[in-house]
Amino acid sequence: MLPRFKAAAVHAAPVFLDSRATTEKAIAIIREAARAGAELIAFPETYIPAFPVWAALWPPIDNHDLFVRMAEQSVLADGPEVAQLCAEARALGVTVSIGISERSAVSVGGLWNSNLLIGETGEILVHHRKLVPTFYEKLVWSSGDGAGLKVAETRQGRIGGLICGENTNPLARFALMAQGEQVHISSWPPMWPTRRPAGGGNFDNVAANRIRASAHCFEAKVFGIVTAGYMDEAMRAFLIERDRSIADVIDQTPRAASFFVDPTGNVFGDALQDQEGIAYAEIDLNRCVEPKQFHDVVGYYNRFDIFDVTVDRSRLTPARFRDEEQPTAEAQDEAIPSVDADAVSNGERRDVTRFNRSRTFGA
């Protein structure tokens, strides 16, 4: 039998642009969800320290101070805030997914939109950096790499996740499907303004997020946890006090929702949109099996003799320094996937996706 467990989708606001206070709030939420019986707890996109919605509201020449503050309050993946979260996950025996604005260790202004999956032992199982910042996010974050396109084996099953617009990238989604993903976490901002409300045609993030989550769950035959940020009164007041002319944009842009999707693409369990809180759902991974009879895109319902997908999971770095210790021949051999010569000569394909772990940026 496959795992059955209770999951939590956190629909909460950060303490806006305050990483220390937001970390403390996250720990309080983790404790509350654990008391309610949740074993897997998922937080929104860049919950620590906030989502930079101002990049949609004003031109970049007016936002320099906000970028500086965002950089100051972003966190290192091995910094004290993350260490606190890891310790809490270990103490409570829960798995935690959380979005952070990650600060580069080698650049005071280098930031990534990242997500961490923390296991019940307190270990970081997946450290993913958003592949491509979306639209105005490019004014804040750098592009990530493929190192985080991984599915983690946990007590709650095989967990994968993508950040916001990545859930519109079919190749990124397939990379997770090809690793046997059973639970897919998608994290989102509290709002996504694209037009002034008076002109109409604003992006409906509630409908769009539901379509994307349902499409992935239906295609992969997995459970989906959709966790979106929440704009509280403090965040709203901060933005409007800076420029009262954008009140209409903020108040009339759709607020994102947090909810759950089953392997048939249907929404189930709790859902939250207009109030802060924690949504819960009971997940039974045994329900992933039957739909695989209809379409198994990483099994029988594909043509691997026609489609050949390669995913480079190298972690990109700014430079390679030749005085650093070189890997041993044994380590190099382990990094290069072996090839079954007999299988190749017989025209067989033993793998769905080849993951290239050997390339170094700049090599």
Salt bridges, closest charged atoms under 4 A:
GLU39 OE1 - ARG155 NH1 2.67
GLU45 OE2 - LYS130 NZ 3.53
ASP65 OD1 - ARG242 NH2 2.65
GLU88 OE2 - ARG31 NE 2.75
GLU102 OE1 - HIS127 NE2 2.79
GLU102 OE2 - ARG129 NH2 2.79
GLU120 OE1 - ARG155 NH2 2.65
GLU137 OE1 - LYS130 NZ 2.69
ASP145 OD1 - ARG315 NH1 2.63
GLU153 OE1 - ARG158 NE 3.12
GLU166 OE1 - HIS128 NE2 2.90
GLU181 OE2 - HIS184 ND1 2.73
GLU181 OE1 - HIS216 NE2 2.81
GLU219 OE1 - ARG173 NH2 3.07
GLU233 OE2 - ARG236 NH1 3.45
ASP251 OD1 - ARG236 NE 2.79
ASP262 OD2 - ARG287 NH2 2.94
GLU276 OE2 - LYS25 NZ 2.76
ASP284 OD2 - ARG4 NE 3.07
ASP296 OD1 - LYS292 NZ 3.25
ASP305 OD2 - ARG303 NH2 2.77
ASP308 OD1 - ARG349 NH2 3.64
ASP308 OD1 - ARG354 NH1 3.05
ASP312 OD2 - ARG359 NE 2.59
ASP340 OD2 - ARG350 NH1 2.90
GLU348 OE1 - ARG350 NH2 3.17
ASP351 OD1 - ARG349 NH2 3.62
